[in-house]
Amino acid sequence: MLPRTFYARPALEVARDLLGRHLVRHIGQECLVGRIVETEAYGGALDSASHASRGLTPRTAPMFGPPGHAYVYLIYGMHDMLNVVTDPSGEPGAVLLRAMTPIRGETQMIAHRGGRRGRVLSDGPGKLAQAMNVSVAELNRHDLCLGERLWLEPGEPVPDIQVRAGPRVGIDYAEPADREAPWRFLVTGSSP
């Protein structure tokens, strides 16, 4: 699995480097694996798009470290969102896992998504979390470096020529400079 040192770097670096990595989820005898194809970086107090910009709260506490843990939160009261905590402890940062392509356990992922398959299986952060059966109740603050229940493996790093960067999505509340920052990364030609 990826070591803690992988995560203990700025969110922007980790977001790019997560492309091509494998997200692994163990549920009983099930093993689900997906290749990460889209991410978004969220910085600390100065990034108005980041939850951490509002300071340390019970919800944002995981973003403040230690790195290599899951930060899972609920939006609209219905969608779990899976992030990995980055940056050294005390410096908030996280990367939202936005999309993946199934590698192993696709049948179980389809079942978790209520029968949805193809591109809509895991082409958004809420869909990814649902396909991998990730919830706030079970996995918020989970240590991704233990090799239990949920972790990341090296996979196949993606060359720069296959990576596109652009503005993050769904952050209309953020300052213009933060809305326009190219902090979303995706593998070109990938189909979640």
Contacts in CASP RR format, 6 or more apart in sequence:
PFRMAT RR
TARGET T0000
AUTHOR 0000-0000-0000
METHOD contacts of the structure
MODEL  1
MLPRTFYARPALEVARDLLGRHLVRHIGQECLVGRIVETEAYGGALDSAS
HASRGLTPRTAPMFGPPGHAYVYLIYGMHDMLNVVTDPSGEPGAVLLRAM
TPIRGETQMIAHRGGRRGRVLSDGPGKLAQAMNVSVAELNRHDLCLGERL
WLEPGEPVPDIQVRAGPRVGIDYAEPADREAPWRFLVTGSSP
1 24 0 8 1.000
1 144 0 8 1.000
1 145 0 8 1.000
1 147 0 8 1.000
1 151 0 8 1.000
1 152 0 8 1.000
1 153 0 8 1.000
2 21 0 8 1.000
2 144 0 8 1.000
2 145 0 8 1.000
2 151 0 8 1.000
2 152 0 8 1.000
2 153 0 8 1.000
2 154 0 8 1.000
3 145 0 8 1.000
4 66 0 8 1.000
4 67 0 8 1.000
4 68 0 8 1.000
4 145 0 8 1.000
6 14 0 8 1.000
6 17 0 8 1.000
6 68 0 8 1.000
7 14 0 8 1.000
7 67 0 8 1.000
7 68 0 8 1.000
7 84 0 8 1.000
7 85 0 8 1.000
7 86 0 8 1.000
7 144 0 8 1.000
7 145 0 8 1.000
8 67 0 8 1.000
8 68 0 8 1.000
8 86 0 8 1.000
8 87 0 8 1.000
8 88 0 8 1.000
9 86 0 8 1.000
9 87 0 8 1.000
10 41 0 8 1.000
10 43 0 8 1.000
10 86 0 8 1.000
10 87 0 8 1.000
11 41 0 8 1.000
11 42 0 8 1.000
11 43 0 8 1.000
11 44 0 8 1.000
11 86 0 8 1.000
11 87 0 8 1.000
11 93 0 8 1.000
11 94 0 8 1.000
11 95 0 8 1.000
12 41 0 8 1.000
12 43 0 8 1.000
12 183 0 8 1.000
14 41 0 8 1.000
14 84 0 8 1.000
14 86 0 8 1.000
14 95 0 8 1.000
15 39 0 8 1.000
15 40 0 8 1.000
15 41 0 8 1.000
15 95 0 8 1.000
15 183 0 8 1.000
15 184 0 8 1.000
15 185 0 8 1.000
16 39 0 8 1.000
16 163 0 8 1.000
16 165 0 8 1.000
16 185 0 8 1.000
17 157 0 8 1.000
18 36 0 8 1.000
18 39 0 8 1.000
18 84 0 8 1.000
18 95 0 8 1.000
18 97 0 8 1.000
18 152 0 8 1.000
18 185 0 8 1.000
19 36 0 8 1.000
19 37 0 8 1.000
19 38 0 8 1.000
19 39 0 8 1.000
19 157 0 8 1.000
19 158 0 8 1.000
19 163 0 8 1.000
19 185 0 8 1.000
19 186 0 8 1.000
19 187 0 8 1.000
20 35 0 8 1.000
20 36 0 8 1.000
20 37 0 8 1.000
20 155 0 8 1.000
20 156 0 8 1.000
20 157 0 8 1.000
20 158 0 8 1.000
20 187 0 8 1.000
21 35 0 8 1.000
21 36 0 8 1.000
21 152 0 8 1.000
21 153 0 8 1.000
21 154 0 8 1.000
21 155 0 8 1.000
21 157 0 8 1.000
22 33 0 8 1.000
22 34 0 8 1.000
22 35 0 8 1.000
22 36 0 8 1.000
22 103 0 8 1.000
22 152 0 8 1.000
22 153 0 8 1.000
22 154 0 8 1.000
22 155 0 8 1.000
23 33 0 8 1.000
23 34 0 8 1.000
23 35 0 8 1.000
23 36 0 8 1.000
23 97 0 8 1.000
23 100 0 8 1.000
23 132 0 8 1.000
23 150 0 8 1.000
23 152 0 8 1.000
24 31 0 8 1.000
24 32 0 8 1.000
24 33 0 8 1.000
24 34 0 8 1.000
24 147 0 8 1.000
24 150 0 8 1.000
24 151 0 8 1.000
24 152 0 8 1.000
24 153 0 8 1.000
25 31 0 8 1.000
25 32 0 8 1.000
25 33 0 8 1.000
25 132 0 8 1.000
25 133 0 8 1.000
25 134 0 8 1.000
25 149 0 8 1.000
25 150 0 8 1.000
26 32 0 8 1.000
26 148 0 8 1.000
26 149 0 8 1.000
26 150 0 8 1.000
27 108 0 8 1.000
27 133 0 8 1.000
27 149 0 8 1.000
30 105 0 8 1.000
30 108 0 8 1.000
31 104 0 8 1.000
31 105 0 8 1.000
32 102 0 8 1.000
32 104 0 8 1.000
32 105 0 8 1.000
32 108 0 8 1.000
32 109 0 8 1.000
32 131 0 8 1.000
32 132 0 8 1.000
32 133 0 8 1.000
33 102 0 8 1.000
33 103 0 8 1.000
33 104 0 8 1.000
33 105 0 8 1.000
34 100 0 8 1.000
34 101 0 8 1.000
34 102 0 8 1.000
34 103 0 8 1.000
34 104 0 8 1.000
34 122 0 8 1.000
34 132 0 8 1.000
35 100 0 8 1.000
35 101 0 8 1.000
35 103 0 8 1.000
35 155 0 8 1.000
35 156 0 8 1.000
36 97 0 8 1.000
36 99 0 8 1.000
36 100 0 8 1.000
36 152 0 8 1.000
37 99 0 8 1.000
37 100 0 8 1.000
37 101 0 8 1.000
37 186 0 8 1.000
37 187 0 8 1.000
37 190 0 8 1.000
37 192 0 8 1.000
38 97 0 8 1.000
38 98 0 8 1.000
38 99 0 8 1.000
38 100 0 8 1.000
38 124 0 8 1.000
38 184 0 8 1.000
38 185 0 8 1.000
38 186 0 8 1.000
38 187 0 8 1.000
38 190 0 8 1.000
38 192 0 8 1.000
39 95 0 8 1.000
39 96 0 8 1.000
39 97 0 8 1.000
39 98 0 8 1.000
39 184 0 8 1.000
39 185 0 8 1.000
39 186 0 8 1.000
40 95 0 8 1.000
40 96 0 8 1.000
40 98 0 8 1.000
40 168 0 8 1.000
40 169 0 8 1.000
40 183 0 8 1.000
40 184 0 8 1.000
40 185 0 8 1.000
41 86 0 8 1.000
41 93 0 8 1.000
41 95 0 8 1.000
41 183 0 8 1.000
41 184 0 8 1.000
41 185 0 8 1.000
42 49 0 8 1.000
42 50 0 8 1.000
42 51 0 8 1.000
42 52 0 8 1.000
42 63 0 8 1.000
42 83 0 8 1.000
42 93 0 8 1.000
42 94 0 8 1.000
42 95 0 8 1.000
42 96 0 8 1.000
42 183 0 8 1.000
43 50 0 8 1.000
43 52 0 8 1.000
43 87 0 8 1.000
43 92 0 8 1.000
43 93 0 8 1.000
43 94 0 8 1.000
44 50 0 8 1.000
44 52 0 8 1.000
44 53 0 8 1.000
44 63 0 8 1.000
44 87 0 8 1.000
44 91 0 8 1.000
44 92 0 8 1.000
44 93 0 8 1.000
45 52 0 8 1.000
45 53 0 8 1.000
45 55 0 8 1.000
45 92 0 8 1.000
46 53 0 8 1.000
47 53 0 8 1.000
47 174 0 8 1.000
47 178 0 8 1.000
48 173 0 8 1.000
48 174 0 8 1.000
48 175 0 8 1.000
48 178 0 8 1.000
49 168 0 8 1.000
49 171 0 8 1.000
49 173 0 8 1.000
49 174 0 8 1.000
49 178 0 8 1.000
49 179 0 8 1.000
49 181 0 8 1.000
50 63 0 8 1.000
50 92 0 8 1.000
50 93 0 8 1.000
50 94 0 8 1.000
51 59 0 8 1.000
51 60 0 8 1.000
51 63 0 8 1.000
51 73 0 8 1.000
51 94 0 8 1.000
52 60 0 8 1.000
52 63 0 8 1.000
52 64 0 8 1.000
52 92 0 8 1.000
52 93 0 8 1.000
52 94 0 8 1.000
54 60 0 8 1.000
55 92 0 8 1.000
56 64 0 8 1.000
56 92 0 8 1.000
59 73 0 8 1.000
60 92 0 8 1.000
62 69 0 8 1.000
62 70 0 8 1.000
62 71 0 8 1.000
62 85 0 8 1.000
62 94 0 8 1.000
62 140 0 8 1.000
62 141 0 8 1.000
63 71 0 8 1.000
63 83 0 8 1.000
63 85 0 8 1.000
63 92 0 8 1.000
63 93 0 8 1.000
63 94 0 8 1.000
64 89 0 8 1.000
64 90 0 8 1.000
64 91 0 8 1.000
64 92 0 8 1.000
65 85 0 8 1.000
65 87 0 8 1.000
65 89 0 8 1.000
65 90 0 8 1.000
65 92 0 8 1.000
66 85 0 8 1.000
66 89 0 8 1.000
67 85 0 8 1.000
67 86 0 8 1.000
67 87 0 8 1.000
67 88 0 8 1.000
67 89 0 8 1.000
68 84 0 8 1.000
68 85 0 8 1.000
68 86 0 8 1.000
68 143 0 8 1.000
68 144 0 8 1.000
68 145 0 8 1.000
69 84 0 8 1.000
69 85 0 8 1.000
69 141 0 8 1.000
69 142 0 8 1.000
69 143 0 8 1.000
69 144 0 8 1.000
70 82 0 8 1.000
70 83 0 8 1.000
70 84 0 8 1.000
70 85 0 8 1.000
70 134 0 8 1.000
70 139 0 8 1.000
70 140 0 8 1.000
70 141 0 8 1.000
70 142 0 8 1.000
70 144 0 8 1.000
70 150 0 8 1.000
71 83 0 8 1.000
71 84 0 8 1.000
71 85 0 8 1.000
71 94 0 8 1.000
71 140 0 8 1.000
71 141 0 8 1.000
72 80 0 8 1.000
72 81 0 8 1.000
72 82 0 8 1.000
72 83 0 8 1.000
72 129 0 8 1.000
72 134 0 8 1.000
72 135 0 8 1.000
72 136 0 8 1.000
72 139 0 8 1.000
72 140 0 8 1.000
72 142 0 8 1.000
73 80 0 8 1.000
73 81 0 8 1.000
73 83 0 8 1.000
73 136 0 8 1.000
73 140 0 8 1.000
74 80 0 8 1.000
74 81 0 8 1.000
74 136 0 8 1.000
75 81 0 8 1.000
79 125 0 8 1.000
79 126 0 8 1.000
79 129 0 8 1.000
79 130 0 8 1.000
80 126 0 8 1.000
80 129 0 8 1.000
80 130 0 8 1.000
80 134 0 8 1.000
80 135 0 8 1.000
80 136 0 8 1.000
81 96 0 8 1.000
81 125 0 8 1.000
81 126 0 8 1.000
81 129 0 8 1.000
82 96 0 8 1.000
82 97 0 8 1.000
82 125 0 8 1.000
82 128 0 8 1.000
82 129 0 8 1.000
82 132 0 8 1.000
82 134 0 8 1.000
82 139 0 8 1.000
83 94 0 8 1.000
83 95 0 8 1.000
83 96 0 8 1.000
83 97 0 8 1.000
84 94 0 8 1.000
84 95 0 8 1.000
84 97 0 8 1.000
84 144 0 8 1.000
84 152 0 8 1.000
85 93 0 8 1.000
85 94 0 8 1.000
86 93 0 8 1.000
86 94 0 8 1.000
86 95 0 8 1.000
87 93 0 8 1.000
96 125 0 8 1.000
97 125 0 8 1.000
97 128 0 8 1.000
97 129 0 8 1.000
98 124 0 8 1.000
98 125 0 8 1.000
98 128 0 8 1.000
98 169 0 8 1.000
98 184 0 8 1.000
98 186 0 8 1.000
99 122 0 8 1.000
99 123 0 8 1.000
99 124 0 8 1.000
99 125 0 8 1.000
99 127 0 8 1.000
99 128 0 8 1.000
99 186 0 8 1.000
99 190 0 8 1.000
99 192 0 8 1.000
100 122 0 8 1.000
100 128 0 8 1.000
100 131 0 8 1.000
100 192 0 8 1.000
101 122 0 8 1.000
101 190 0 8 1.000
101 191 0 8 1.000
101 192 0 8 1.000
102 109 0 8 1.000
102 121 0 8 1.000
102 122 0 8 1.000
102 131 0 8 1.000
106 117 0 8 1.000
106 121 0 8 1.000
109 121 0 8 1.000
109 122 0 8 1.000
109 131 0 8 1.000
109 132 0 8 1.000
110 116 0 8 1.000
110 117 0 8 1.000
110 121 0 8 1.000
110 131 0 8 1.000
112 130 0 8 1.000
112 131 0 8 1.000
112 132 0 8 1.000
112 133 0 8 1.000
113 120 0 8 1.000
113 121 0 8 1.000
113 122 0 8 1.000
113 127 0 8 1.000
113 130 0 8 1.000
113 131 0 8 1.000
116 127 0 8 1.000
118 191 0 8 1.000
119 191 0 8 1.000
119 192 0 8 1.000
120 127 0 8 1.000
121 127 0 8 1.000
121 131 0 8 1.000
121 192 0 8 1.000
122 128 0 8 1.000
122 131 0 8 1.000
122 132 0 8 1.000
122 192 0 8 1.000
123 191 0 8 1.000
123 192 0 8 1.000
124 192 0 8 1.000
127 192 0 8 1.000
128 134 0 8 1.000
128 192 0 8 1.000
129 135 0 8 1.000
132 150 0 8 1.000
134 150 0 8 1.000
138 149 0 8 1.000
139 149 0 8 1.000
139 150 0 8 1.000
142 149 0 8 1.000
142 150 0 8 1.000
144 150 0 8 1.000
144 151 0 8 1.000
144 152 0 8 1.000
145 151 0 8 1.000
158 187 0 8 1.000
162 187 0 8 1.000
162 188 0 8 1.000
162 189 0 8 1.000
163 185 0 8 1.000
163 186 0 8 1.000
163 187 0 8 1.000
163 188 0 8 1.000
164 185 0 8 1.000
164 186 0 8 1.000
164 187 0 8 1.000
164 188 0 8 1.000
165 182 0 8 1.000
165 183 0 8 1.000
165 184 0 8 1.000
165 185 0 8 1.000
166 182 0 8 1.000
166 183 0 8 1.000
166 184 0 8 1.000
166 185 0 8 1.000
167 179 0 8 1.000
167 180 0 8 1.000
167 181 0 8 1.000
167 182 0 8 1.000
167 183 0 8 1.000
167 184 0 8 1.000
168 179 0 8 1.000
168 181 0 8 1.000
168 183 0 8 1.000
168 184 0 8 1.000
169 184 0 8 1.000
171 178 0 8 1.000
171 179 0 8 1.000
172 179 0 8 1.000
END
